[in-house]
Amino acid sequence: MNSHIEKINQTTATLRNQIVNHGVYTQISELPELRIFMEHHIYAVWDFMSLLKALQINLTCTTLPWFPVGNAKTRQLINEIVAGEESDVDEKGDIKSHFELYIDAMVQVGANTQPIQTFIQSLQVGKTFEEAYALANVPLAAQQFINSTFAIINAGKNHATAAAFTFGREDLIPNMFHSMVNDLNSKHPDQVTIFKYYLDRHIEVDGDHHSHLALEMTSELCGNEENAWNEASAAVEEALKQRINLWNAALKEIEQIRSTASV
C-alpha cells in the first residue's frame, strides 16, 4: 500500500474507530430508532453523490465541445465509480442510483422523506443552501456535514475532494449494524428488505471494488506532492469529524424519543 495512504489511515485511526464503535448502533433495536438514523444518514448519502459528481465534473469533460481532460487513468477510475453509484440496480433489478435506492428504503421502513425531498427541490429551483435548510428543517448536524463537504468541493482541490470521498465512505458502518438490520428484517420482512439490500450492495460494490478504485484515484491525484497529501489528510479528518457529529445528533434524538416515551 502507498505509504501516504498508510499514514492517512494511521492519522485517522482514532476517528474511524469512533465511528465504527459509535453508540448509535447499539441503540437501534426497533423500527422507530432505525427511522431516526435513516432520516439523518440520508444527507450523508446525498452528500456522497455530490462529492462524486464534483470529481467527475473536474476530472472529465462534461461540457461541449468535448476535449480530453486531465489524466486518462483518473478519467477511467471516476467514470467507473460514477456508473456504479449513479446507475446501479435495485432489489428488483431496476436501474437506480444509490441515493434513490436509499429513498425507497426509507419509504418502506416508514421514515420521513419529506425533509430531504424538500431540501433537494428547493435547491433545484435556485434556493440557497441556507434557504433550503430552513424550508426543509434539515437537522443542524446534517447542515454542518453538508457545509463542510461543499467547503472542500468549492476549494477546487481535486486531491482533497477525492480523499474526502475515499476515506469518508459508507463502508465505515460496522458489522454489528448489518447484524441488527438482518434481525430487524427477520422481524419485519415487509419493511426492511430494501435497506438490507442497500447495505449488502454497498458491501458488494463499494466496500471492495469501488474503494480500491477510489484509493487509486486519490493516489494518482496526490502523486508525489507532499503538500497535496497533507491537504488530503486534513480533508479526511474533517469528513470523519463531521460523520461523528452527525451520528451524535442521531443518537441524541433517539435518546430523546425514548425518554419522552418512558414518561
N, C-alpha and C positions, 0 to 999 in steps of 0.2 A: 504494500500500500504506500502511496505517496506520503513522504514524511510530513508534509504540510497538513495533509488530511488527518494523519495520526495526531498531530499537535492540536488541531481543532477538536478532535474527539477527546483528547486529554483535558484541554482547557474547559470544555463544556460538559464534562462528565457529571459534575455535581448537579448542574441544571437539568440535564437529561434524566438523571436519577430521580430528581424531584418530580418530574412529570410522570415518569413510569410508575413511581410509587406514591402518586398523589392520593390524598384521602377521598377524593370524589368517587373513585371507583368502588371503594368498599361501601359507600352509602347508597349505591344504586342496587336495589333489590326487587323493585316492582316498577310497573309502567309509569307512575307519576314522576318518579325520580329520573327515569330514562328520558321522559319528555323534556324535563328541565335541562338535562345535559345536552340533548339534541338542539334545543332552542338556543343554546349558547354556541355549540360546536358548529352549527350551520354557517356562522360567519367566518370561521376558520376555513371551512370547505370552499366558500365563495372567494375568500381572500387568496387561497392557494391557487385557484384558477386565474386570478388576476396576476399573480406573480408569474404564472406560466405564460400568459399571453403577453406580458411585458417583455419576457425573454424572447418570445417568438417575434414580436414587433422589432426588437432591437437587433436580433441576430440573423434574421432572414429578411427578404424583400416582401413587404405586404402592401406595396403601392404600385401604381402603374406610371410609366412603363417599367417593366421588370429589369433589374440589374442584379448580377451576382453580388451578394453582400457578405462581408466577413469571411470566416473560415468555413470551408465546405464540411469539415468534420463536425463543428458545432451546429451547423445548419441541420445536418442529419440527426444529431442527437436530440435537439429541441423539437424538430418536426415529428420524430418518432414518439416522444413523450406526449406531445400535443394530441396526436392521433389517438393514443390510448386513453388520455384523460377526457378529451372533449367528445370522443365518438366511440365509446365502449358499448357493451351490450348489457341490458338489464337481465333480471332473472327469467324473463320471458323470451329473451333473445332479441328484443327490440333495441335499436341504437339509441343510446342516451349518454350524455355527459355524466361524470361522477356527481356533479352538483345536482343535476336533475334527478338522478337516482336517489340521492340523499333526501331531496324534497319528497319523492314518492314514499320513502321510508318514514319520514315524519308524518305524512298524511295517514299511512297505515297504522302507526303507533298512537295516533291521536294527538300529536304535538301541534302547537300553534305555528303555522307557516305564514300567517298574515304579516308579522313584522318584517321578515326577510323579503317577502314579496313586495311590500310597500316600499322598503328601502331601495330595492333594485328598480322598481317602477319610477320612483322619484328621481333617481339618477338618470334614468333613460329619458326623462322629459326635461333634463337640464338643471335640476336642483343641485345645489352644492352638497358636499358630504354632510356638513353641519345641518343643513335644512332637512336632508333625508334622514339623518339620525333622529331629529326631533319628530318628524312626521311618523316615523315607524316605531318610535320609542325603543330604539336599539339600546341594549344594556351598555352601561358605561365601559365595562371591561372590553366588550366587543368593539366599541368605538375606538378605544385606545389601541387595541390589537390592529384594527384596520389602518388607523392613522400611522402607526409605526411602520407597517408594511409599505404604505404608499410613500412614506418619507424615504425609505430605501429605494423604491422604484423611481421616485422623482429625482433622486440624486444622480441618476443616469449612469451608475457604475455597474455594468453587467456582471462583473465578477461577484460583487456584493449581493446583487439580486439573485444570482444563481446559488450562492451559498445559503442565503435565507431559504430559498426554495428547497435545496437539497437536504439541509440538516434540520429543518423545522417541519418535516413531513409527518403524515398520519401514521407512519409505522412506529411512532413513539407510544401508541396506545398499547398497553401491556396485555399479556396472555390472559391474565385474570379477568380483564374486561371482556375478552372474547368468550371466556367460560361463562361469565354472568349472562351475556347475551344468548348463549346457547341454552342456558337454564330458562331464561325468560321465553325463549322461542318454544321450548318444550311445554311451558305452562300456557302460553298464549300464541299458538301456532298461526292464528289468523291475523296477528298484529305485529310480529317481529321478524317475519321471514325476509322482508326486503332489506331491513337493516342488517340482519345476519349475512345476507348475500353481499351487501355493500362491504362489510368488514372482510369477509372471505375473499372478495375480489381484490381488495387492497393488499391483502397478504400475497395473493397470487401474482398480481401485476406490479403494484407499487413497491411492495416490500422487497422485491427481488430484482426483476429486470429494470424497472424504471429507476430504482435507487442507484444501480450501477451506472446507468446512463447519466444520471444527474451528477454523480461523483466525477465521472469522466469529463462532463461538460464544465464543471467548476474548475477542475484541474487545467483544462485547456484554456479557460478564460484568465486564470490567475498566472499561468505559466511559471516563470522563474522570478517574477516580480515580488519581492518581499513585502513591499507596501500593499500590494494587491491582496496578498494572503492575510495581512493584518486587518485590512478593511473587511475582508470576507469573514474573518473570525469575529470581529465586532458585530457584524450584521447577524451572524448566527446567535451570538449571546443575546442580542436584543430580541430576536424572534422567539427564543426559548423562554426568556423572561416574560414576554407578553403571553405566551401559551400558559405559563404558570398562573399569571394574573387572571386569565380567562377561566381556567379550571377553578381557581379560588372563588370567583364570582358564582359559578355554577354550584359549587359546594355550599356556599353561603345561602343561596336561595333554597337549596334542598333542605338545609337545616332549619331555615325559617318556616318553610311549609310544614315540616314535621312538628316544629314547636307549636305552631298555630293549631295543627290538627290534634295535638295532645292536650290542649287547654280545655 
